[in-house]
Structures are given as C-alpha cells and as structure tokens.
Amino acid sequence: MALLITDECINCDVCEPECPNQAISMGAEFYEIAPDKCTECVGHFDEPQCVQVCPVSCIPVDPNRVETKLTLWQKYQGLQRAAGVPEVNIKLIPADV
C-alpha cells in the first residue's frame, strides 16, 4: 500500500530526506508521495521512515492504493534496477512474503 500525506501536513520538510526512494516531493500546498515510487520502505527499512519522523502523524496508508508485501517488494526491486543498482546488490524477496 502506498502511503499518503494528508492536508494536515505542516510542510516541516522532515519526511522528504528520509525517503530512500525519493518518493516525497513538495506539491502545490503540501508534500506529496508518488505512489509509483513508494514501497513503504520495503527493501530498505522495517517501517516507513516518513511515518516514523512525521511530527503530526499525517501519513496514513492510502486506501485507494492497496498493495501486498509481495507487490511492494517487486516495486522495490524494479526501482533498484531502474536506478542501475547491480543485480547482486538488490535484496531478494524473503521467503515468508
């Protein structure tokens, strides 16, 4: 599931540098998350880093973009390949996903 930044965002800029996929950018009024880049930090961290650092808790799961853990892992791998990361450095999908 991609995450979503709500209009409760105070534009504090804490979340943007924490995103390992560069999925967060400034929108017209507040920060936005690009759903095609958001993996909820799968492949990088155990928990979404933006959610962890947000001081106003305005980053819930986007109910319109429901994704399984497997889908998030596949998206992570695709983003890594697109960034030119050598295949040997891309984490494999865990067997328990």
N, C-alpha and C positions, 0 to 999 in steps of 0.2 A: 504494500500500500504506500503510495507516495504520501508525503506529508504536505500540509497546507499551512500557510501563515495567514492568520485571521486579521481583521481590521483593528484588533486590539493591539497590534504591533506598535511599539513606540519608536521605531527606527533607531534603535540604540547601536546597531551595527555589530552586535556581539556574535550573532549566528553566522554571518556570511563567511568570515575567515575559518570557521570550524568545519565547514562542509568539505569533505575530501573529494567530492565530485564536482565542485563549483556549480552546484545546482541552485544556489541562492543568489539573487541579484535584486537591486533596487527597482521597484515597479513605479507606477505613476504616483502612488500615495504612500505605499509601504513596501517592505521587502516581499518578494515572491519566490516560490520554489518551482523550478522547471520539473514537471513530473517525469519527463523522459530521462532526466539525469539523477533523480532521487532514488536511492536504493535503501533509504533509512539506515545508511552507513553499513549495510551488509557488505562483508568482504574487508571492511576496514576496522569497525568497532562493534562491540556487543550491543550498544544502544545508540540511537540517533543523537549525534553530538549537538545539533541545534536545539533539540528539545532539552537536553541537559543544561545548556547555558542560558536559555531564554529566561530573563528575569520576570516576565509577565505571563509565562505559560500560554503563549498564543499559537503554539504549533501542534495541532492535533493531526491525526490521520485523516486524509482526505477521503470521505465516504464515497466519492464518485470515482475513485481510482483504487479499487480493491485488488491487491496483488498478493500472491502466496510468497512464502520464503524462497521457494524454488525460482519463481519469476524474478524476485529481487536479486538472487544470486546470478541468474542468467544475464540480467541487466548489468550488474557489476562487471561480469566477465566481458560483455560487449563493450562497455565503456573503457575498460582497460585495454582491450585490443584496438579500439579506435584511437586511443591515446598513444599507441605504439609501444605499449609495455611488452617486453619479451614474454612469450608464452610460458617459459619456465618460471617467471615471477608472478604469474596470475594464480591466485588461490583457487584450488579445486572446490567444487561443490561438496560440502560434507555429506556423508552417507546418511545421516539422520534427518536430512531436509526432505 
